[in-house]
């Protein structure tokens, strides 16, 4: 009898674990793909670093020169994050490892149990790859090809900037001095406000403190129905540079939260050899980006 009870208990535990993994995988992917769609246009520490209020107003060009100087510098970046997911009806947590080679590629590896990867998203300059290890399937698409599915063009560099606390111009790789004039700038009070619109009418609002450290990024569409908010806090020294150890990301639909996640960073390393590759087993089934979205949408019902 005890043997049957033990077997039944294990089956129940396995079922609960599988359910947890399914919800986690779906929730993480839904949020990442939602951010992916929203941002389509034309991530060793000591000492906490405080925020500084704005002082005397700086000249337009001087302000943006200072922002570029204050931005986190790296060639490669790796970190462990603990991600708290919050979507309607579910609150989950998981370890997610982040690896990045600047202006080349970055990878998010979802590992909820003992370093076991169940899901991976890899962004390259011209393509995205999603690997679902639980269901043995994957997506591999170029951004150019996705234009046929989604009527907008994704920029890799903008997403890279969000994960590393950088200001950016929508659809561009960098911010040359000749492009500073594209930003509007309002200085005074506790923060400076920076605004810019892209070719599609999406409005990007950035806030920075008196040392030109980026506090937040807020993106909204023309109708202000949809919005993405990305807040940076708990700045600490990483490689002798201030870096936000907490990133609070939230999606909004008509002013109401549609879900979000908090990224708690640790074990940050910069400028060490980083290898990013995703070898896909032959038995994995390739599906389209549209099929992935459709399947995840169905999983939420």
C-alpha positions as CSV (number, residue, x, y, z in Angstrom):
1,X,0.0,0.0,0.0
2,X,2.8,2.4,0.9
3,X,4.4,1.7,-2.4
4,X,1.2,2.8,-4.3
5,X,0.9,5.9,-2.1
6,X,4.5,6.9,-2.8
7,X,4.0,6.3,-6.6
8,X,0.8,8.4,-6.6
9,X,2.6,11.2,-4.6
10,X,5.5,11.2,-7.1
11,X,3.1,11.4,-10.0
12,X,1.3,14.3,-8.4
13,X,4.6,16.1,-7.8
14,X,5.7,15.5,-11.3
15,X,2.4,16.8,-12.6
16,X,2.7,19.9,-10.5
17,X,6.3,20.5,-11.6
18,X,5.3,20.1,-15.3
19,X,2.4,22.5,-14.8
20,X,4.8,25.0,-13.2
21,X,7.3,24.7,-16.0
22,X,4.6,25.1,-18.6
23,X,3.2,28.2,-17.0
24,X,6.7,29.6,-16.5
25,X,7.8,29.0,-20.0
26,X,4.6,30.4,-21.5
27,X,4.6,33.5,-19.2
28,X,8.3,34.3,-19.8
29,X,7.9,33.9,-23.6
30,X,4.6,35.9,-23.7
31,X,6.3,38.8,-21.9
32,X,9.5,38.7,-23.9
33,X,7.6,38.5,-27.2
34,X,5.3,41.3,-26.1
35,X,8.4,43.4,-25.4
36,X,9.9,42.3,-28.7
37,X,6.8,43.4,-30.5
38,X,6.4,46.7,-28.5
39,X,10.0,47.6,-29.3
40,X,9.9,47.1,-33.0
41,X,11.0,50.3,-34.7
42,X,11.7,51.8,-38.6
43,X,20.4,43.1,-19.8
44,X,31.2,41.3,-8.9
45,X,29.4,44.2,-7.1
46,X,30.2,46.4,-4.1
47,X,28.8,49.7,-2.8
48,X,25.4,51.1,-3.4
49,X,25.2,54.2,-5.6
50,X,22.6,56.8,-4.9
51,X,20.5,58.9,-7.2
52,X,21.5,62.6,-7.7
53,X,19.0,65.4,-8.2
54,X,19.5,67.6,-11.2
55,X,21.5,70.8,-10.7
56,X,22.0,73.7,-13.1
57,X,20.7,73.1,-16.6
58,X,23.3,72.0,-19.1
59,X,23.6,72.9,-22.7
60,X,21.8,70.4,-24.9
61,X,24.9,68.9,-26.4
62,X,26.8,68.8,-23.1
63,X,23.9,66.9,-21.5
64,X,24.0,64.1,-24.1
65,X,27.8,64.0,-24.1
66,X,27.6,63.4,-20.3
67,X,24.9,60.7,-20.7
68,X,27.2,58.8,-23.1
69,X,30.1,59.1,-20.7
70,X,28.0,57.9,-17.8
71,X,26.6,54.9,-19.6
72,X,27.8,51.5,-18.6
73,X,30.8,50.4,-20.7
74,X,31.4,46.8,-21.7
75,X,32.5,44.6,-24.6
76,X,31.0,41.5,-23.2
77,X,28.5,41.1,-20.3
78,X,27.3,38.2,-18.3
79,X,25.1,38.0,-15.3
80,X,22.8,35.8,-13.3
81,X,19.3,37.2,-12.7
82,X,16.4,36.1,-10.6
83,X,13.3,36.9,-12.5
84,X,10.0,37.5,-10.8
85,X,7.2,37.1,-13.3
86,X,3.8,38.6,-12.7
87,X,1.0,38.0,-15.1
88,X,-2.8,38.0,-14.4
89,X,-3.5,34.9,-12.4
90,X,0.2,33.8,-11.9
91,X,3.3,34.9,-10.0
92,X,6.4,32.8,-10.7
93,X,10.1,33.1,-10.2
94,X,13.1,31.6,-12.1
95,X,16.8,31.9,-12.5
96,X,17.7,33.4,-15.9
97,X,21.3,33.6,-17.1
98,X,22.1,36.5,-19.4
99,X,25.1,36.6,-21.8
100,X,25.9,39.4,-24.2
101,X,28.5,40.3,-26.8
102,X,28.0,44.0,-27.5
103,X,26.5,44.9,-30.9
104,X,26.6,41.2,-31.8
105,X,24.3,38.9,-29.8
106,X,22.7,38.3,-26.5
107,X,21.1,35.2,-24.9
108,X,18.6,34.6,-22.1
109,X,18.6,31.1,-20.6
110,X,15.6,30.2,-18.4
111,X,16.7,27.7,-15.7
112,X,14.0,27.2,-13.0
113,X,15.4,24.0,-11.4
114,X,19.1,23.3,-10.5
115,X,20.5,25.0,-13.6
116,X,18.3,22.9,-16.0
117,X,17.5,25.0,-19.0
118,X,13.9,24.7,-20.2
119,X,13.8,27.7,-22.5
120,X,16.2,30.0,-24.4
121,X,15.9,33.2,-26.4
122,X,18.8,34.4,-28.5
123,X,18.9,37.8,-30.2
124,X,21.4,38.5,-33.0
125,X,21.8,41.6,-35.0
126,X,19.7,40.3,-37.9
127,X,17.7,37.4,-36.4
128,X,16.0,35.8,-33.3
129,X,16.0,32.2,-32.1
130,X,13.7,30.7,-29.6
131,X,14.3,27.2,-28.2
132,X,11.6,25.4,-26.2
133,X,13.3,22.4,-24.7
134,X,10.2,21.1,-23.0
135,X,8.3,20.6,-26.2
136,X,11.4,20.0,-28.4
137,X,10.6,22.8,-30.8
138,X,12.3,26.0,-31.9
139,X,11.8,29.2,-33.9
140,X,14.6,30.7,-36.0
141,X,13.7,33.8,-38.1
142,X,15.4,36.8,-39.6
143,X,13.9,40.2,-38.7
144,X,13.6,40.8,-42.5
145,X,11.4,37.7,-42.8
146,X,9.3,38.7,-39.8
147,X,8.2,41.9,-41.6
148,X,5.8,39.7,-43.5
149,X,4.2,38.6,-40.2
150,X,4.5,41.8,-38.3
151,X,4.1,45.2,-40.0
152,X,7.0,46.8,-38.3
153,X,10.8,46.3,-38.2
154,X,12.7,45.3,-35.0
155,X,16.0,46.9,-34.0
156,X,18.4,44.7,-32.0
157,X,20.4,47.6,-30.6
158,X,17.4,49.1,-28.9
159,X,16.7,46.0,-26.9
160,X,20.4,45.6,-26.1
161,X,20.3,49.2,-24.7
162,X,17.3,48.4,-22.5
163,X,19.1,45.5,-20.8
164,X,22.3,47.6,-20.2
165,X,20.8,50.9,-19.0
166,X,21.6,52.9,-22.1
167,X,19.8,55.8,-23.9
168,X,19.0,55.0,-27.5
169,X,17.5,56.4,-30.7
170,X,14.7,54.2,-32.0
171,X,15.9,52.2,-35.0
172,X,19.5,53.2,-34.7
173,X,22.7,51.5,-33.5
174,X,24.3,54.5,-31.8
175,X,23.8,58.2,-30.9
176,X,26.2,60.4,-32.8
177,X,26.5,64.0,-31.8
178,X,24.8,65.1,-35.0
179,X,21.6,63.3,-33.8
180,X,21.3,64.9,-30.4
181,X,18.8,67.4,-31.9
182,X,16.3,64.6,-32.4
183,X,15.7,64.5,-28.7
184,X,13.7,67.0,-26.7
185,X,15.1,67.8,-23.3
186,X,13.5,69.2,-20.2
187,X,15.8,69.8,-17.2
188,X,14.8,70.7,-13.6
189,X,13.4,69.3,-10.4
190,X,14.5,65.8,-9.4
191,X,14.9,64.4,-13.0
192,X,15.6,65.3,-16.6
193,X,13.1,64.2,-19.2
194,X,14.2,63.2,-22.6
195,X,11.7,62.5,-25.4
196,X,11.9,61.2,-29.0
197,X,9.4,59.8,-31.5
198,X,10.1,57.1,-34.1
199,X,8.8,56.9,-37.7
200,X,5.7,55.0,-36.6
201,X,4.7,57.5,-34.0
202,X,5.8,55.5,-30.9
203,X,6.8,58.0,-28.2
204,X,9.9,57.2,-26.1
205,X,10.3,59.0,-22.8
206,X,13.5,58.7,-20.8
207,X,14.3,60.1,-17.3
208,X,17.8,60.7,-15.8
209,X,19.2,62.0,-12.6
210,X,21.6,64.9,-12.0
211,X,24.6,62.7,-13.0
212,X,22.8,61.7,-16.2
213,X,22.3,58.1,-15.0
214,X,19.2,56.7,-16.7
215,X,16.3,56.1,-14.3
216,X,13.6,54.8,-16.7
217,X,12.4,54.3,-20.2
218,X,8.7,54.5,-21.1
219,X,7.4,53.6,-24.6
220,X,3.8,54.2,-25.7
221,X,2.0,54.1,-29.0
222,X,0.2,56.9,-30.8
223,X,-3.2,56.2,-29.2
224,X,-1.6,55.6,-25.7
225,X,-3.4,52.3,-25.5
226,X,-0.3,50.2,-25.1
227,X,2.8,51.1,-23.1
228,X,6.0,49.5,-21.9
229,X,7.7,50.8,-18.7
230,X,11.3,49.9,-17.8
231,X,12.5,51.2,-14.4
232,X,16.2,51.0,-13.2
233,X,17.0,51.1,-9.5
234,X,19.4,49.8,-6.8
235,X,22.5,51.1,-8.6
236,X,25.7,49.4,-7.3
237,X,29.2,49.3,-8.6
238,X,30.0,46.6,-11.1
239,X,33.4,46.7,-12.7
240,X,33.7,50.1,-10.9
241,X,30.7,51.5,-12.8
242,X,27.2,52.1,-11.5
243,X,24.8,49.5,-12.7
244,X,21.1,49.0,-11.8
245,X,20.8,45.7,-10.0
246,X,17.0,45.8,-10.2
247,X,15.0,46.3,-13.4
248,X,11.3,46.6,-13.1
249,X,9.5,45.9,-16.4
250,X,5.8,46.3,-16.9
251,X,3.4,46.2,-19.9
252,X,0.2,48.3,-19.9
253,X,-3.0,48.0,-21.9
254,X,-5.3,51.1,-21.6
255,X,-3.6,52.1,-18.4
256,X,-4.0,48.7,-16.7
257,X,-1.1,46.4,-16.1
258,X,-1.0,43.4,-18.5
259,X,1.9,41.8,-16.7
260,X,5.5,42.4,-15.9
261,X,8.7,41.1,-14.5
262,X,11.5,42.2,-12.1
263,X,15.1,41.3,-12.9
264,X,17.4,41.0,-9.9
265,X,21.0,41.0,-11.1
266,X,24.0,39.3,-9.5
267,X,27.4,37.9,-10.4
268,X,28.0,40.5,-13.1
269,X,31.1,40.1,-15.2
270,X,32.3,42.2,-18.0
271,X,35.0,41.9,-20.7
272,X,35.7,38.2,-20.3
273,X,35.4,35.7,-23.1
274,X,31.7,34.9,-23.7
275,X,30.5,32.2,-26.1
276,X,27.0,32.5,-27.5
277,X,25.7,29.5,-29.5
278,X,22.5,27.6,-29.8
279,X,23.0,24.1,-31.2
280,X,19.6,22.7,-31.9
281,X,19.1,18.9,-31.7
282,X,18.0,17.2,-34.9
283,X,14.8,15.9,-33.3
284,X,13.5,19.4,-32.5
285,X,10.7,20.6,-34.7
286,X,11.0,24.0,-36.3
287,X,7.9,26.2,-36.1
288,X,7.2,29.7,-37.2
289,X,7.1,32.8,-35.1
290,X,3.4,33.2,-35.8
291,X,2.8,29.6,-34.6
292,X,4.8,30.2,-31.4
293,X,2.6,33.3,-30.6
294,X,-0.6,31.5,-31.5
295,X,0.4,28.5,-29.2
296,X,1.3,30.8,-26.3
297,X,-1.9,32.8,-26.7
298,X,-3.9,29.6,-26.6
299,X,-2.0,28.5,-23.4
300,X,-3.3,31.6,-21.6
301,X,-6.9,30.8,-22.1
